[in-house]
Amino acid sequence: MFVSAALAKRLGVGVPPKEPSHGRRKSVATTRIAASVAERPLLPSIGGPVRLVIQGKAIPKERPRVVKGGTQTYTPARTKAFAAKVKAAGTAAVGRCAPWSGPVEGVVTFELAPPKSWHPVERQMALAGQIIPTARPDFDNTLKNVLDSLNGILWVDDSQVARCLIERRYADEDRVVVEFRPMAGIGSSQAADRKAGRRAAKSGGGDE
């Protein structure tokens, strides 16, 4: 995850330079966001649970398309548009609060309007939970679009999502309901950072 200028400005941190190695870019950028946020004690943290409602049909995260000639790629417009709606909902909910840095858990519910071609009886059964949506698209790529879009807003990186319940159900209209909260305890990456910090302190103390 590379930190954009807009995200850095919202968090009040500097824009990290681009990494030459594509494989290390996400981990390095994530580490820099976490460090920058931790160094700003005046930036309030997200308090309790957060609930977002994104109106409209959920769009899966599609693979980048290759332009003619194969030298450049671009993200499909509808993928970017849905991601922008998720980001906007997240930003409106938490404002300038620092994202969670530890493990989180939550529920993501994809609500679907029954097809207009259905009989009124089928529609009533669907809204009552007697018909369950099992048609494509699968929710894995759709969930990925939701979680990735909330990087730097609810959490530093979506790798912090340790427990997530995903549900699809019929409702009166298309929407996505996102509910997350911090978990008790610390994440493995936080534990590793603390261990490294203790080693550095011990090493520094020995030089004195």
Order of alpha helices (4+ residues) and beta strands (2+ residues): alpha-alpha-beta-beta-beta-alpha-beta-alpha-alpha-beta-beta-alpha
